[in-house]
Structure formats: structure tokens, C-alpha cells
Amino acid sequence: LSIRDIFGKYLLNGEHRVAWPGEYKIGGAKFYYSRPYNEPETLTCDGPLTEDLVLEILVQDKNPGISYEYALPIDQHEKLTTRRSDMYSWSISVTACSEPCAG
């Protein structure tokens, strides 16, 4: 897993560097990064974010899939049946490897 800003600057992992597990201040919030030896990586954040971020996933072996969840704040004066006007976007971009790997 890696995080970068919308301008391409890597803030966690990326550019052939792997960060140590721990707490990182990214996008105005604390992120907790875990990279156990025999389990999938995890990245958690309680938010809120103050800037747009891009999450990238590098798959070098069998893709175990992605599990995620998020929550939106609810205004105390807002009825639960009212639709929020906030906009969120998700996109997927698949690229070929930039370097040949073990055949």
C-alpha cells in the first residue's frame, strides 16, 4: 500500500521505499500502518482528511483483494432520510510493470 498526494508526491511507501509500521501524519490526519510478516498490510485512519489523497496498491504475487470501509459524519440537525450532497470519487487505474520481474 502507498499513499500519495494528487500531485504525485509519495507520503507513505512508493518510489522503491517501504515505510516502517507505525503512525504517520498524512493529509491532516493520523494514519496507522501495519505490515505483519504473514498477514496483509493494513492502513487505518479516523480522519477527517484535509486534502485529497491517492491510495495505490502494488501487487507482486497473488492479489488477496481489498477490504475497506469508511464513514461519513452526520450533522445532528440533518434527518437520516436526507441525502448528503457531498461528492466522493473512486477510480481504478491498472498499469503494466515498469521493470521486468523474474521472467
SERO-4910 file (N, C-alpha, C, O; in steps of 0.05 Angstrom, whole numbers):
BEGIN
 pado doro    nc1    nc2    nc3   cac1   cac2   cac3    cc1    cc2    cc3    oc1    oc2    oc3
  Leu    A     17    -23      0      0      0      0     18     25      0     39     25     13
  Ser    A      9     45    -14     23     70    -13      3     93    -15    -19     89    -26
  Ile    A     10    116     -5     -7    139     -6      9    162    -19     33    166    -12
  Arg    A     -3    176    -37      9    199    -49    -11    222    -50    -35    218    -48
  Asp    A     -1    246    -54    -19    268    -58    -27    270    -87    -17    254   -104
  Ile    A    -46    288    -94    -56    289   -122    -35    299   -142    -39    298   -166
  Phe    A    -13    309   -131      9    319   -149     31    298   -154     50    304   -168
  Gly    A     28    274   -141     46    253   -146     68    249   -125     84    231   -128
  Lys    A     68    265   -104     88    262    -83     79    240    -64     57    241    -53
  Tyr    A     97    220    -60     91    198    -42     94    206    -13    114    218     -6
  Leu    A     74    199      3     74    206     31     78    182     49     85    184     72
  Leu    A     72    158     38     76    133     52     83    112     31     67    108     12
  Asn    A    106     99     34    115     80     15    118     93    -13    114    117    -15
  Gly    A    124     78    -33    127     89    -60    156     96    -66    173     99    -48
  Glu    A    161     99    -92    188    106   -102    210     87    -91    231     96    -83
  His    A    204     61    -92    222     40    -83    230     42    -54    251     32    -46
  Arg    A    213     54    -37    218     56     -9    194     44      6    171     47     -3
  Val    A    200     29     27    179     17     44    181     28     72    202     27     84
  Ala    A    159     39     82    159     51    109    157     30    131    147      8    126
  Trp    A    167     37    154    164     20    177    135     22    187    122     42    184
  Pro    A    125      0    198     98      2    210     98     23    232    118     27    246
  Gly    A     76     37    235     74     57    255     53     78    249     34     73    233
  Glu    A     55    101    262     36    123    260     48    145    242     71    152    245
  Tyr    A     32    155    223     41    175    205     20    197    203     -4    191    202
  Lys    A     29    222    202     11    245    198     10    250    168     29    259    156
  Ile    A    -14    245    156    -17    248    127    -44    261    121    -64    253    133
  Gly    A    -44    281    104    -69    293     97    -85    306    120   -109    307    119
  Gly    A    -70    314    141    -83    327    164    -94    307    184   -108    315    202
  Ala    A    -89    282    181   -100    261    199    -78    241    206    -58    239    192
  Lys    A    -82    226    227    -64    205    235    -71    179    221    -94    170    222
  Phe    A    -52    167    208    -55    141    195    -39    121    211    -17    127    220
  Tyr    A    -49     97    214    -35     75    227    -30     53    206    -48     42    195
  Tyr    A     -4     48    202      4     29    181     16      4    194     33      6    212
  Ser    A      6    -19    186     15    -45    197     24    -62    173     10    -64    153
  Arg    A     46    -76    176     57    -93    155     67   -119    168     92   -123    168
  Pro    A     49   -136    178     58   -161    190     71   -179    170     66   -177    146
  Tyr    A     88   -197    180    102   -216    162     84   -234    146     88   -238    122
  Asn    A     64   -246    159     47   -266    146     18   -259    143      1   -276    141
  Glu    A     12   -233    144    -16   -224    140    -15   -200    122      5   -187    117
  Pro    A    -39   -193    111    -40   -169     93    -34   -143    108    -38   -141    132
  Glu    A    -24   -124     93    -19    -97    105    -46    -85    113    -67    -92    101
  Thr    A    -46    -67    133    -70    -52    140    -62    -23    143    -40    -16    151
  Leu    A    -81     -6    136    -78     23    138   -104     34    149   -125     30    136
  Thr    A   -104     46    172   -128     57    184   -124     86    190   -102     96    195
  Cys    A   -147    101    190   -147    129    196   -174    137    206   -194    129    194
  Asp    A   -175    152    227   -201    161    238   -210    187    225   -233    196    228
  Gly    A   -192    201    210   -198    225    196   -205    248    215   -201    246    239
  Pro    A   -216    269    205   -222    275    177   -196    283    162   -177    293    174
  Leu    A   -197    280    136   -175    288    119   -178    318    111   -201    327    109
  Thr    A   -156    331    107   -157    359     99   -148    363     70   -147    385     60
  Glu    A   -141    341     57   -133    342     28   -140    316     15   -143    295     27
  Asp    A   -142    317    -12   -147    293    -28   -122    276    -28    -99    286    -30
  Leu    A   -125    250    -25   -103    231    -25   -109    209    -45   -132    203    -51
  Val    A    -88    196    -55    -90    174    -74    -77    150    -60    -54    150    -51
  Leu    A    -93    128    -58    -83    103    -47    -75     85    -70    -92     80    -88
  Glu    A    -51     75    -70    -41     57    -91    -35     30    -79    -27     27    -56
  Ile    A    -40     10    -95    -35    -18    -86    -17    -31   -107    -22    -31   -131
  Leu    A      5    -42    -97     24    -56   -114     21    -86   -109     24    -95    -86
  Val    A     14   -100   -130     10   -129   -127     34   -143   -140     38   -140   -164
  Gln    A     49   -158   -124     72   -173   -135     68   -203   -135     85   -217   -146
  Asp    A     47   -212   -124     41   -241   -122     11   -244   -127     -1   -227   -140
  Lys    A     -1   -264   -115    -30   -268   -117    -44   -244   -104    -37   -236    -81
  Asn    A    -63   -233   -118    -78   -210   -107    -98   -219    -86   -117   -233    -93
  Pro    A    -94   -212    -60   -112   -221    -39   -138   -206    -39   -156   -212    -23
  Gly    A   -140   -185    -55   -164   -168    -55   -161   -145    -35   -141   -143    -21
  Ile    A   -181   -128    -35   -180   -105    -18   -206   -104     -2   -228   -109    -12
  Ser    A   -203    -98     23   -226    -95     41   -224    -67     52   -203    -59     63
  Tyr    A   -246    -51     50   -245    -24     61   -272    -17     72   -292    -28     65
  Glu    A   -272      3     89   -296     15     99   -291     44    106   -268     52    112
  Tyr    A   -312     60    105   -309     88    112   -336     98    124   -356     85    120
  Ala    A   -334    120    137   -358    132    150   -360    161    143   -339    175    141
  Leu    A   -384    171    141   -388    200    136   -400    212    161   -417    200    174
  Pro    A   -392    236    169   -403    248    193   -432    256    188   -440    263    166
  Ile    A   -448    254    209   -477    262    207   -481    287    223   -475    287    247
  Asp    A   -492    307    211   -500    331    225   -523    325    243   -543    313    234
  Gln    A   -522    334    268   -543    329    287   -570    340    278   -591    329    285
  His    A   -570    361    262   -594    374    253   -605    362    227   -626    368    217
  Glu    A   -589    344    215   -596    332    189   -612    307    194   -605    290    211
  Lys    A   -634    304    180   -650    279    183   -636    256    169   -623    260    149
  Leu    A   -639    233    179   -626    209    168   -636    203    140   -622    191    124
  Thr    A   -660    212    133   -671    206    106   -661    226     85   -665    222     61
  Thr    A   -648    248     94   -638    268     75   -612    257     62   -594    248     75
  Arg    A   -611    260     35   -586    252     21   -565    273     24   -571    297     22
  Arg    A   -541    265     29   -519    284     31   -511    293      4   -512    278    -16
  Ser    A   -502    318      2   -493    328    -24   -463    326    -28   -452    334    -49
  Asp    A   -449    314     -8   -420    311    -11   -414    293    -34   -429    274    -40
  Met    A   -392    298    -48   -384    282    -71   -357    267    -64   -339    279    -54
  Tyr    A   -356    242    -71   -333    226    -67   -328    211    -93   -347    202   -106
  Ser    A   -303    207   -100   -298    193   -125   -278    170   -119   -259    173   -104
  Trp    A   -282    148   -133   -264    125   -131   -257    118   -160   -274    119   -178
  Ser    A   -232    112   -164   -224    104   -191   -203     82   -189   -189     79   -169
  Ile    A   -201     66   -211   -182     45   -212   -165     49   -236   -175     55   -258
  Ser    A   -139     47   -233   -120     50   -255   -101     27   -254    -87     23   -234
  Val    A   -100     11   -276    -82    -12   -277    -60     -5   -297    -66      2   -320
  Thr    A    -35     -9   -289    -13     -4   -307      5    -28   -308      6    -45   -290
  Ala    A     20    -30   -330     40    -51   -333     64    -45   -315     69    -23   -307
  Cys    A     79    -66   -308    103    -63   -292    123    -46   -308    126    -48   -332
  Ser    A    137    -28   -293    157    -11   -306    183    -26   -310    201    -16   -324
  Glu    A    187    -48   -296    211    -64   -298    204    -93   -302    184   -102   -290
  Pro    A    219   -108   -318    214   -137   -320    220   -151   -293    241   -145   -281
  Cys    A    204   -170   -285    207   -183   -259    210   -213   -263    190   -226   -271
  Ala    A    232   -224   -257    236   -253   -256    222   -269   -278    211   -290   -274
  Gly    A    223   -258   -302    211   -272   -324    182   -267   -327    169   -278   -345
***
